[in-house]
Amino acid sequence: MMSRTRVTALMAAATAVLLAACGTTENTTEAAVATSAATGPVTVTDSRGKEVKLDAPASKVVGLEWGEVEMLVSLGVMPVGVADPKGYATWVSAASLDSDVKDVGTRGEPSIDSIVALQPDLVVMEDDRGANVITQLEKYVPVLVTKGSDAADNLGRMRADLNMIATAVGKTAEAEKLLADFDAAIADGRKKIADAGAAGKPFAIADGWQEGSTVSIRMFGEGALVSQIGIELGLTNGWTGETDPAWGLGQTDVEGLTVLKSPDLHFFYNASDGTDVFADGLSSNAIWQSLPFVQQGNLHRMPDGVWTFGGPLSGKQYIDQFVDTYAV
């Protein structure tokens, strides 16, 4: 199941979805401002609209959210500190951390003292972690705040966040290559799926957790990052229930899954921490056993470590799963 930080936030929301809206896509798209020289001063406008000024591209960076950490590593910048690196190693396999990366607390409650002790050039974090953490950190170190998610255009947001981080660390050429490779994988995957006659076929993506005998299910709607990848590949998200405007996530239970009626629908889920609520928690549930995608054998546990909120490298892992499933 997903981390307790995200699960708690999801259950606390009035709409029973994860997070509130975080602003417009346009603001994020305009975030990165390139420096005049890769070794000279850098100014980057982050998702808050705030100019973050550095004397030089940052090389000692702390990352407080795993998507941004993945982006840093994929750009060739190994963070000196990461929030919950053990959890990162469990959930994110696309870009591995070195063994000497320091633990600076949890993603929900990072340790300001641990971060400052590393004397970083920059801290990278998402805007949903709270103004109080940002204010405390900015007393000691520049903070670059990414948007993290935007269900209106999550692929565009991912690109903007990557380019913004790349500008801050002097790795814009690396970012360009990462995105070019991602685009090529999308184009190749879309062709393979179309050639297999699977264009337009439905999918659903979810994760879940169990409290006693109750299984709660979090659905990834059209605006979720991994859903937008599937749609770009020419597929159709079969879940049309209510979702939040930031992450594109919605909540349901096993009865709510009965709307997924198509016999062609494939259902994907992640259980990287070893807690498989779908295979174990619902194994004796009659409603679950009656669902078409269960009866058809169209139930897919993702390989461990494929992060659903990542950057281009995790995105390519999702592309591979979609292509392997539909282009057969």
Residue, then its C-alpha position, 0 to 999 in steps of 0.5 A: m500500500m502507499s505511504r501513511t502520509r499520503v493515505t492519511a491526507l487522502m482520508a482526511a480530505a472532505t471530498a475523500v480524496l488526497l489533496a487540494a488544488c495547487g494552482t494553474t498549469e500555466n504558472t508551473t510551465e513558466a517556472a524555469v528561467a535559464t542561467s547565462a552560464a552553467t557555472g555562473p549565478v542561477t535564478v529560477t522562479d519556482s511554483r510559488g512565483k518566487e525567484v530562487k537565486l543561487d551563486a552557482p548551480a546547486s550540487k549539494v541538494v536535499g530532496l524532500e519528495w520522492g518524485e523530485v529525488e528521482m528527477l535529481v538522480s536521473l539528472g546526475v545529481m545525487p542528493v546529500g539528503v533525502a526524506d525517508p530514503k528507505g521508503y524511497a528504495t522500496w517504492v522507487s527503482a528507476a533511479s537508485l540512491d547511493s548508500d551514503v545519502k543521509d536520512v533527513g526525516t519523513r516526507g511529512e515531517p522532515s527534520i530541519d536540524s538534519i537538513v541544515a547540518l548537511q549544509p546544502d546549496l538547495v532544498v527541493m520540495e513540493d508545495d503541499r508540504g506546508a508553508n511552515v516547513i518552507t519558512q523554517l528552511e529558508k532561514y538557512v538554505p534556498v528552497l525550490v518549491t515544485k508543484g508536484s502534481d496538477a490533474a489539469d496537465n500532469l505530464g506538462r507539470m512533470r516536464a516543468d518541474l524537471n526543467m525547473i530542477a535541471t536549471a537549478v542544478g545546471k543540468t538542462a541538457e540532461a533534462e532535454k535528453l530525459l524528456a526526448d527519451f520519454d517522448a520517444a517511448i510514448a510514440d513507440g508504445r502508442k504505435k505498438i498498441a495501435d498495431a495490436g488493435a488495442a487503441g481505445k481499450p480501457f484500463a484502471i489504476a488503483d492502490g489500496w489499504q486495509e483497516g480491519s476487514t475494510v478495504s479502501i481503494r484509491m483510484f487514479g482518474e484521468g488527471a493522475l500522472v500515470s493515467q495521462i501516460g496511458i491516455e497518451l498511449g492511446l488507451t482510455n481510463g475506465w474510471t470516471g468517478e470524482t477525483d481531486p484537482a491536484w492529483g487526479l485521485g479518488q476514493t472508493d470501495v470494492e462495491g464501487l468497482t462494479v462500474l468497471k464492466s468492460p471485459d477488455l479492461h485491465f486493472f493495475y495496482n502497486a504493492s511494493d511494500g508487500t501488502d497486497v490488499f487486492a490479492d489477499g484482502l479481497s481474496s474471499n470477497a464475492i463482489w471482487q470475484s465477480l468483477p469482469f477484470v478479475q474473472q478475465g485474469n486482467l489483474h496486474r500487480m505492478p513490479d515492485g518499485v514502479w513509482t506512480f508519482g515519479g519523473p520520466l524514468s518511472g514514467k517509462q516503466y509505466i509505459d513498458q507495463f502498458v505496452d507489455t499488457y496491450a500490445v500482445 
